Amino acid sequence: MIFLFFREYKYTREIAAAVIKLLRYRGFDAALVIPEEYDVSLRGRTERVNTWCRQLGKKNVCLVSIHTNAAGNGKQWMNARGWTCYTSRGQTAGDRLADCLYRAAALWLPGHKLRKDYSDGDPDWESDFFILKNTLCGAALTENLFHDNSDDCLFLESDEGRRAIVALHVEGIINYVSSTSRK
């Protein structure tokens, strides 16, 4: 039996911190929703984002919740693979953000499966994830490959993989902000 030791919370916090650092370097105002080392409830995370929305205007804020996916129970390698982006149900600003993230993922993850759902006319998957449906701004949740697939996990943990995951988020967010500011 294989036991997997990938720690999603550690990995995604490192990725999110790198995304914030690059966005700031490129001149964008960006912040971590959870700068603490401990977990914050979904309600608490959502309220933090909504506080920024009320202070700055919801059109001036976007949320990208960064995750890795899993298909099993963590005790064996699985076959599921790919990158996915979720938004809340209906056509929202989150759909435009997801479109930008999908375009960036196509550039930064060549050879990796992009999991899409065109049932509502766009590639993102729609869900009732609490943070997506309860934030006031455009919001998307990314599932960055499967940490319980051996090939995806090796890529995620490689320097190349980390750079690609960071870059696709930075590029997707910048493209979203740029397209929003032109409207």
Backbone bond lengths (Angstrom), bond angles and torsions (degrees), N, CA, C in turn:
res aa  C-N    CA-C-N  psi(-1)  N-CA   C-N-CA  omega(-1)  CA-C   N-CA-C  phi
1 M - - - 1.458 - - 1.534 109.11 -
2 I 1.315 116.26 137.04 1.459 122.45 179.31 1.523 108.85 -99.00
3 F 1.327 116.73 131.48 1.456 120.52 174.62 1.516 108.57 -108.89
4 L 1.300 116.69 126.63 1.455 121.70 -176.96 1.523 110.30 -90.19
5 F 1.314 116.10 141.92 1.460 120.09 -177.34 1.522 113.16 -121.37
6 F 1.290 116.90 19.40 1.463 121.01 175.18 1.523 107.82 -70.74
7 R 1.314 117.16 131.66 1.462 121.75 -179.65 1.525 108.49 -112.50
8 E 1.335 114.93 101.54 1.461 120.35 -176.20 1.523 111.96 -56.47
9 Y 1.331 117.91 -46.62 1.466 120.05 -176.48 1.527 110.86 -58.96
10 K 1.317 117.62 -40.60 1.472 120.96 -179.38 1.532 110.46 -69.06
11 Y 1.319 115.80 -48.19 1.462 121.02 -178.96 1.528 111.24 -60.20
12 T 1.342 116.92 -49.62 1.465 119.17 -174.66 1.533 111.69 -70.14
13 R 1.312 117.90 -30.51 1.476 118.78 174.97 1.519 110.94 -67.80
14 E 1.327 117.20 -37.53 1.465 120.25 175.87 1.525 110.87 -65.24
15 I 1.320 116.40 -43.41 1.474 120.52 178.63 1.527 109.84 -62.86
16 A 1.338 117.25 -47.86 1.466 120.99 -179.25 1.526 111.21 -59.76
17 A 1.316 117.84 -41.53 1.470 121.01 178.59 1.530 110.82 -63.27
18 A 1.326 116.94 -39.40 1.467 120.33 178.12 1.530 111.15 -67.90
19 V 1.331 117.35 -38.31 1.469 121.61 177.05 1.528 109.34 -61.53
20 I 1.326 116.89 -47.58 1.468 121.13 179.89 1.520 110.45 -60.22
21 K 1.314 116.72 -45.72 1.474 121.23 -179.44 1.537 110.97 -58.66
22 L 1.328 117.16 -44.79 1.470 120.53 -179.93 1.528 111.98 -69.67
23 L 1.320 117.19 -39.11 1.470 119.26 177.22 1.522 110.41 -61.99
24 R 1.319 117.54 -43.55 1.470 121.00 178.22 1.519 110.86 -64.03
25 Y 1.314 117.00 -41.68 1.464 121.45 177.85 1.528 110.63 -59.44
26 R 1.332 116.15 -35.61 1.473 121.33 -179.73 1.527 112.39 -84.99
27 G 1.355 116.96 5.34 1.449 121.01 173.08 1.518 116.04 94.95
28 F 1.310 117.96 13.28 1.464 121.38 -179.28 1.518 109.93 -101.20
29 D 1.317 115.71 145.32 1.452 122.20 175.00 1.527 106.96 -81.48
30 A 1.314 117.17 117.17 1.462 120.73 -176.70 1.522 109.35 -143.94
31 A 1.323 115.97 148.71 1.460 120.84 -179.45 1.522 110.18 -148.41
32 L 1.317 115.01 152.73 1.456 121.36 173.39 1.518 109.54 -77.81
33 V 1.298 116.88 136.46 1.455 120.67 174.88 1.529 109.35 -70.07
34 I 1.334 116.36 -34.81 1.463 121.68 -179.57 1.529 109.16 -124.06
35 P 1.325 117.89 86.98 1.472 118.87 176.88 1.530 112.13 -79.03
36 E 1.322 117.06 -14.91 1.458 120.95 -178.41 1.531 111.06 -72.43
37 E 1.309 115.52 162.62 1.462 121.47 175.67 1.522 112.20 -84.35
38 Y 1.320 117.43 -14.02 1.456 120.68 -179.85 1.522 109.69 -100.04
39 D 1.314 114.88 163.06 1.456 120.18 -177.83 1.531 110.54 -75.88
40 V 1.306 115.70 145.90 1.461 123.48 177.24 1.525 106.29 -118.47
41 S 1.323 117.04 137.00 1.469 121.10 -177.90 1.528 111.07 -58.45
42 L 1.312 115.65 157.30 1.468 120.61 176.43 1.522 110.59 -59.63
43 R 1.311 117.44 -40.31 1.462 120.99 177.57 1.540 110.01 -61.86
44 G 1.326 116.90 -42.80 1.458 121.06 178.69 1.517 112.40 -64.62
45 R 1.317 116.99 -41.98 1.470 121.28 177.57 1.528 110.06 -62.11
46 T 1.326 115.26 -46.38 1.456 120.68 -178.69 1.520 110.69 -61.80
47 E 1.315 117.24 -42.64 1.469 120.48 -179.94 1.532 111.07 -65.18
48 R 1.312 117.69 -36.09 1.470 120.09 176.90 1.534 110.40 -61.71
49 V 1.320 115.97 -46.35 1.466 120.19 179.51 1.525 109.96 -63.31
50 N 1.322 117.24 -45.15 1.462 120.44 -178.63 1.519 112.39 -66.40
51 T 1.315 118.14 -29.92 1.469 120.89 174.29 1.527 109.43 -63.21
52 W 1.341 116.63 -44.21 1.469 119.22 176.46 1.525 110.38 -62.72
53 C 1.332 117.65 -39.97 1.467 121.48 179.05 1.527 110.77 -60.27
54 R 1.318 116.77 -43.76 1.465 120.12 179.97 1.529 111.33 -68.41
55 Q 1.308 118.24 -34.60 1.466 121.53 -179.14 1.524 111.99 -76.83
56 L 1.328 116.77 -41.28 1.468 121.44 -172.00 1.524 113.75 -103.83
57 G 1.308 117.41 -12.78 1.464 121.76 -172.70 1.513 108.93 93.47
58 K 1.327 116.88 129.79 1.464 119.74 -173.50 1.525 113.81 -62.90
59 K 1.329 117.46 -24.04 1.463 119.58 177.49 1.525 112.10 -74.80
60 N 1.336 116.01 -12.19 1.465 121.36 -179.80 1.523 112.87 -100.93
61 V 1.320 116.08 9.66 1.461 121.41 -178.32 1.525 108.18 -132.72
62 C 1.333 116.06 143.41 1.462 120.29 168.24 1.523 107.54 -140.10
63 L 1.299 115.56 155.64 1.455 122.20 179.93 1.516 109.20 -122.70
64 V 1.330 116.00 130.81 1.454 121.35 169.20 1.521 106.42 -124.57
65 S 1.318 115.74 115.85 1.455 122.41 178.19 1.524 107.25 -95.50
66 I 1.330 116.80 117.80 1.468 122.76 -170.86 1.531 110.15 -99.94
67 H 1.339 115.69 128.49 1.464 122.47 -178.49 1.526 109.91 -141.01
68 T 1.333 115.85 171.04 1.458 122.25 163.74 1.516 106.21 -119.50
69 N 1.305 116.35 154.86 1.453 121.39 -174.21 1.526 111.01 -97.54
70 A 1.303 116.38 165.16 1.465 123.41 175.06 1.516 108.78 -149.63
71 A 1.313 115.66 146.69 1.461 120.50 -179.21 1.529 111.94 -114.96
72 G 1.317 117.66 -7.70 1.458 119.94 -175.25 1.516 112.65 -129.44
73 N 1.311 115.04 -155.53 1.462 121.35 -176.39 1.528 112.91 -104.82
74 G 1.328 118.07 7.74 1.454 121.62 177.74 1.517 114.58 86.84
75 K 1.312 118.09 8.13 1.467 120.26 -177.69 1.523 113.52 -110.14
76 Q 1.338 116.32 -5.73 1.463 119.26 177.77 1.525 108.69 -155.23
77 W 1.326 115.00 157.69 1.460 120.15 176.94 1.518 109.30 -71.76
78 M 1.316 115.24 142.10 1.458 121.44 -179.72 1.530 109.31 -112.50
79 N 1.337 116.51 170.64 1.465 121.82 -178.46 1.522 113.63 -96.92
80 A 1.324 118.23 -16.58 1.475 120.62 -177.87 1.522 109.39 -62.57
81 R 1.329 114.98 142.28 1.463 120.75 -178.23 1.517 109.38 -144.16
82 G 1.327 115.81 163.29 1.447 120.33 167.80 1.512 115.86 119.61
83 W 1.320 113.51 169.58 1.467 124.92 -178.80 1.525 108.10 -109.98
84 T 1.323 116.67 138.42 1.459 122.07 -176.15 1.514 110.57 -139.56
85 C 1.320 116.13 150.50 1.462 121.26 173.52 1.527 108.69 -130.27
86 Y 1.330 115.38 134.53 1.459 122.93 179.25 1.522 110.58 -112.88
87 T 1.336 114.61 149.31 1.462 121.78 170.76 1.530 107.45 -135.21
88 S 1.324 115.75 173.55 1.467 119.21 174.32 1.530 109.14 -74.05
89 R 1.295 115.92 169.49 1.469 120.55 -177.83 1.531 111.55 -70.67
90 G 1.324 115.94 149.00 1.456 121.59 179.46 1.521 111.45 87.70
91 Q 1.303 115.81 171.79 1.457 121.03 179.30 1.528 108.81 -86.10
92 T 1.319 115.74 116.46 1.456 122.22 -177.38 1.523 109.94 -136.45
93 A 1.310 116.06 177.35 1.468 120.40 174.12 1.527 110.29 -60.59
94 G 1.327 116.80 -27.23 1.459 120.35 177.27 1.517 112.77 -60.82
95 D 1.325 117.12 -31.80 1.467 120.34 178.12 1.525 111.21 -65.77
96 R 1.328 116.66 -39.87 1.473 119.96 176.80 1.526 110.50 -66.15
97 L 1.329 116.97 -39.81 1.468 121.46 176.71 1.526 109.57 -62.45
98 A 1.323 117.40 -45.38 1.462 121.23 179.13 1.529 111.30 -61.44
99 D 1.332 116.98 -40.80 1.471 119.81 177.17 1.522 110.63 -57.49
100 C 1.319 117.06 -44.47 1.474 121.29 178.99 1.522 111.01 -64.09
101 L 1.310 117.04 -39.81 1.466 120.86 178.83 1.526 110.92 -68.34
102 Y 1.330 118.29 -39.81 1.468 120.39 177.01 1.530 111.12 -63.08
103 R 1.331 117.28 -42.70 1.470 119.32 178.38 1.522 110.46 -61.02
104 A 1.324 117.00 -42.50 1.460 120.74 179.29 1.534 110.82 -67.36
105 A 1.318 117.37 -39.56 1.467 120.57 178.89 1.530 110.48 -62.38
106 A 1.320 117.26 -38.36 1.467 120.43 178.54 1.525 111.08 -61.30
107 L 1.327 116.93 -34.58 1.470 120.91 179.24 1.524 112.47 -78.00
108 W 1.311 116.92 -40.20 1.467 121.39 -172.39 1.518 114.34 -92.72
109 L 1.311 118.38 -12.54 1.462 120.98 -179.35 1.530 111.77 -123.48
110 P 1.342 117.43 50.79 1.469 118.14 179.68 1.533 109.43 -61.51
111 G 1.323 115.08 138.93 1.451 119.96 179.94 1.519 113.87 86.41
112 H 1.320 117.10 -9.24 1.464 121.09 177.12 1.525 108.85 -100.49
113 K 1.302 114.71 143.63 1.458 120.45 179.55 1.525 110.37 -68.99
114 L 1.327 116.05 132.56 1.460 121.73 170.72 1.519 106.02 -103.99
115 R 1.310 115.68 114.62 1.464 121.69 -178.05 1.530 108.44 -82.89
116 K 1.327 116.48 121.93 1.467 121.14 -174.40 1.521 110.88 -129.42
117 D 1.326 114.87 154.99 1.459 122.61 176.05 1.524 108.12 -136.01
118 Y 1.321 116.77 102.16 1.463 121.56 -177.69 1.539 112.83 -91.39
119 S 1.312 118.60 16.88 1.467 120.43 -175.64 1.527 112.68 -61.80
120 D 1.341 117.43 -23.16 1.474 119.88 177.61 1.527 111.51 -113.16
121 G 1.327 117.26 14.03 1.455 121.17 174.17 1.517 115.25 97.34
122 D 1.333 118.25 -5.17 1.465 120.15 177.12 1.524 108.74 -135.05
123 P 1.346 118.04 165.82 1.467 119.79 -169.36 1.530 116.32 -77.11
124 D 1.327 118.13 -17.30 1.460 118.46 -175.08 1.515 112.16 -73.42
125 W 1.325 114.42 158.36 1.454 122.61 173.75 1.515 107.23 -92.82
126 E 1.298 117.23 138.21 1.466 120.43 179.86 1.518 109.86 -100.90
127 S 1.327 114.74 141.24 1.452 120.14 -176.24 1.522 110.49 -149.98
128 D 1.293 115.11 163.97 1.465 121.32 175.61 1.525 111.40 -97.37
129 F 1.337 117.94 29.50 1.458 119.68 176.70 1.524 108.53 -54.20
130 F 1.302 116.80 132.51 1.461 123.04 -173.02 1.522 112.10 -51.90
131 I 1.312 116.94 -49.46 1.466 119.77 -174.53 1.523 111.62 -67.42
132 L 1.331 117.86 -28.82 1.464 120.57 179.46 1.521 112.07 -76.00
133 K 1.309 116.76 -43.35 1.466 119.06 -174.90 1.521 113.04 -83.77
134 N 1.329 118.86 -10.78 1.464 120.62 -176.14 1.519 114.84 -114.07
135 T 1.329 118.12 0.48 1.464 119.31 174.68 1.523 108.88 -88.30
136 L 1.314 115.44 150.92 1.466 121.68 -177.30 1.530 112.61 -82.34
137 C 1.321 117.35 -20.22 1.470 121.88 -174.82 1.527 110.52 -101.87
138 G 1.319 114.94 175.50 1.455 120.43 172.45 1.516 108.78 -60.86
139 A 1.339 116.58 129.18 1.456 120.44 -175.74 1.521 110.74 -139.08
140 A 1.322 115.47 142.31 1.457 122.18 177.46 1.525 108.56 -142.05
141 L 1.303 115.58 152.19 1.451 122.15 177.16 1.513 107.28 -123.58
142 T 1.318 116.91 123.68 1.461 120.50 -179.53 1.522 110.31 -103.48
143 E 1.314 115.15 138.25 1.467 123.37 172.09 1.519 105.25 -111.34
144 N 1.323 115.48 104.01 1.457 123.05 -170.79 1.529 111.50 -92.16
145 L 1.322 114.53 83.02 1.453 124.16 -179.80 1.530 110.39 67.14
146 F 1.331 116.25 -178.72 1.463 121.83 -175.73 1.529 109.44 -109.94
147 H 1.310 116.11 117.51 1.463 118.65 -179.47 1.525 112.70 -75.64
148 D 1.331 118.00 -5.45 1.464 119.53 174.30 1.543 111.82 -107.93
149 N 1.324 115.98 19.74 1.463 122.96 168.48 1.529 105.32 -109.39
150 S 1.309 119.16 125.06 1.467 121.01 -172.00 1.529 112.37 -59.90
151 D 1.336 118.25 -41.01 1.468 120.06 -179.81 1.525 111.44 -68.87
152 D 1.342 117.16 -45.29 1.465 120.23 177.68 1.529 110.47 -61.66
153 C 1.330 116.84 -42.47 1.464 120.69 -178.05 1.531 111.21 -64.02
154 L 1.324 117.07 -43.38 1.468 119.81 177.50 1.520 110.82 -59.40
155 F 1.331 116.48 -42.21 1.468 120.23 178.44 1.531 110.40 -65.32
156 L 1.327 117.80 -46.67 1.470 120.99 -179.73 1.520 111.62 -56.22
157 E 1.310 117.32 -40.50 1.458 120.95 -175.95 1.521 113.64 -84.10
158 S 1.329 117.75 -10.53 1.469 120.54 179.30 1.525 110.09 -77.36
159 D 1.322 115.95 158.62 1.470 120.37 175.55 1.520 110.35 -60.56
160 E 1.336 116.44 -41.87 1.469 120.91 178.91 1.531 110.80 -61.01
161 G 1.314 116.46 -43.89 1.457 121.01 -179.29 1.516 112.07 -65.47
162 R 1.316 116.94 -44.53 1.466 120.54 178.63 1.530 110.43 -60.96
163 R 1.339 116.02 -45.12 1.480 119.45 178.40 1.527 110.77 -60.11
164 A 1.324 116.82 -42.22 1.472 120.89 -178.30 1.525 111.08 -65.61
165 I 1.319 118.04 -44.31 1.466 121.31 -179.03 1.530 110.11 -64.74
166 V 1.332 116.39 -42.65 1.472 119.74 177.63 1.526 109.85 -63.85
167 A 1.326 116.85 -48.81 1.465 121.36 -175.57 1.523 112.01 -61.93
168 L 1.329 117.79 -40.21 1.464 118.19 -178.16 1.523 110.41 -66.28
169 H 1.330 117.80 -35.71 1.467 119.91 178.08 1.522 111.11 -69.79
170 V 1.319 116.95 -43.41 1.465 120.33 179.48 1.529 109.86 -61.93
171 E 1.320 116.82 -49.38 1.464 120.50 -179.19 1.526 111.67 -63.34
172 G 1.322 117.63 -43.60 1.462 120.67 179.69 1.517 112.04 -62.41
173 I 1.329 116.55 -43.63 1.470 120.69 179.90 1.523 110.68 -66.16
174 I 1.319 117.81 -45.62 1.466 120.53 179.95 1.528 110.39 -61.87
175 N 1.315 117.55 -42.65 1.471 119.97 178.86 1.523 111.02 -64.06
176 Y 1.316 117.63 -38.58 1.469 121.20 177.30 1.533 110.19 -64.23
177 V 1.323 116.56 -49.98 1.461 120.45 -179.42 1.534 110.31 -60.45
178 S 1.306 117.09 -43.43 1.468 120.94 179.48 1.527 111.48 -63.01
179 S 1.327 117.08 -41.62 1.468 119.49 -179.63 1.518 111.18 -71.18
180 T 1.321 117.53 -32.77 1.465 122.01 179.74 1.528 110.74 -71.51
181 S 1.317 116.70 -38.04 1.474 120.18 -177.21 1.527 111.60 -71.87
182 R 1.332 117.15 -19.00 1.481 119.89 178.35 1.522 111.97 -81.88
183 K 1.310 117.32 -13.34 1.478 120.11 -176.26 1.496 111.66 -87.37
